[in-house]
Amino acid sequence: MTYHSSFAIIVGCLLAACAHSSAPPATTAMQFEKLQCNTGSIPQYDAKLLKETTIIKVDPLYSHVHSSYNDYEARVNGATLLVHAPRDVSPSQMTKALQCHSARAALGQVDPAHLDTDPYYLPEASLDIMVEPRDDNYAVTVRAHNVHDGLEVLAHANAQSAYQNSTAGSIAP
């Protein structure tokens, strides 16, 4: 066997091992929901928080990948939503509420009629959600794990923002 064919077999085995090591999104959601959402995160409270969260602005979230010698390419990796900070809700509480909402949506525990423009959930995808204070508002970062899902998150965020602007509030039905 040549060096190149041995190298190809080793790389193939490593890729196969990595592919099997990541759990499907529903399994990840079930584990997260069981460990994080059953302790203090109430679905009705999370839904109320989502309904009362108003998007001020949506920006694409980019990652930069090496594309050629000394050159990088920007790729959409999700969205950053600037939202009005809900009263009496800390960034960590909001992060947990949005993460639990995402997990419950993946498990079918959220009304599917509300998911068409939901920027915090994609079917068959795991999203990383983080909330940080920005001035008197919150910046909600929703990061996908590939460009296709990143573009979907951005499209959902823009659609939700447009819906809120046309109806002056609430999450799209």
N, C-alpha and C positions, 0 to 999 in steps of 0.2 A: 504494500500500500504506500502511496506517495505521501509526502508531507502535506500537500494541499487537500487530498481527500481525507486524511486523518483530522486536519484542522476543521474541515467542513463538518465532519461527524461530531466532533466535540462541540462546535458552535451550535449545531442542530440540537444536540442533547441539552445544552444549557438553555436554549430558547424554549424547548419543550418543557423543561423543569420550571422555568419562570412562568410560562403560560398556565401551568397547573397550580402554581403557588398562590395566585391571586383568586380570591373568592368571587363568585358572581355577585352583582350588585344587590340582589334580593337577600342573599345570605349575609352580606355586610350590613344591610339595612336592618335585618332581624336582630343581629348581634348588637348593633348600636342601640336600637330601640329598647331592647331588653335591658341593657346595661345603663343607658343614659336617660331614657325618656320615661321610665316608670318611677323615677324618683323626683317628683316635683314638677314635671312638665305635663300639664293637663291639656289634652287635645283641644278642648273648647277654648282655653286661654290662648293657645298657640294660634288657633284659627282667628280669634278676635284680634290678636296682635297683628297677624298678616293683613286682615281686613282694614285695620286702622293705620297701616304703614303706607305712607305716601312717597312715591318715587319722585325725586326732584330732577335727577339727571342720570343718564346711563352712559358709561364710557366702555369701549372695548378693553379687555384685559389681554395684553400681549405677552408672549414668551418669545425669546430670541434664540434662534438655532443657527449653528454654524452651517453655512451653505456652500462656501468655497474658501479658498485660501484668503484669509484676512477679511472675510465678509460674513455678515450675519443677516438673517432674514427674520422679519417679525411675523408671527403667526397668532391668530386670535385663539385665546385659551379660555375665554369666558367673558365675564362682565363685572364691572364695578358699578354698583348702584348707590347713588347718594340719596339717602332717605331722611325724612324728618325723624328726629329722635323721639320715639314714643315716651310719654310721660311715665316716670317711675320705673323705667326698664333700663338696666345697665347693658353695656355692649355684650358682656358674657351671657346674660340672660337671653338677650336677643339671638346671639349665636346659637345657643342651645335650642331655643324655640324653633329657629329656622332649620337647624339640623334634624330635629325631631320631626318637624313637618315633612322634610324631604324623605326621611326614613319611613314614616307612616304612609306617605304617598306611594313609595316603592312597594310597600306591603299591601296596598289596596285599601288602606284605612281612611283615605280622603276621597271625597266625592269627585269622581273623574271629570265631571262637568267643569270643575274649577282648575284643571291642570293644563288646558290648552295653551295658556300664556303664562304659566307659572314659572318664573325664572329660577326657582329653588328646587326644581325637580325635572328630571328627564327619564323617560322609561329606559330601562336596560343600561343605565349609567350611574356611576357614583360621582357625586360632586363634592368638592371641598368648599365649605362655607365659613367665612370669618367676618365678624363685625368689629369695626374699630371706630372710635370717635373721630370726627373731622369737623372742626369748628363747633357749631352748635347742632350738628347733625351726625348721622352715622354713615360710614362707608361700608357697604356690604359687598365683599368680594366673593364671587361665585366662580370657582375654578374647575374646569373640566379636565379630563385626562387625554383628550385628543382634539384636533382641530375641528372635526365635524361636530362633536358635542359642544365645543366652545362656541361655534357659530350658532348652534341651536340655543344655547343659553343666552347669547347676545340678542338673538331674534325674539326670544320669549320676553326678555327684559324690556326691549324696545316696544313690543306689543302691549305689555302690561302698563308701561309708562304712558303710551298713547291712549289706552283705554281709560286710565285714571284721569288724564288731562281732558278727555272728552266727557267724562261723567262726574268729574270732581271728587274722586275717591273710590275706595273699595277695590278688592281684587276681582278680576274679571270672572264672570260666571262661566 
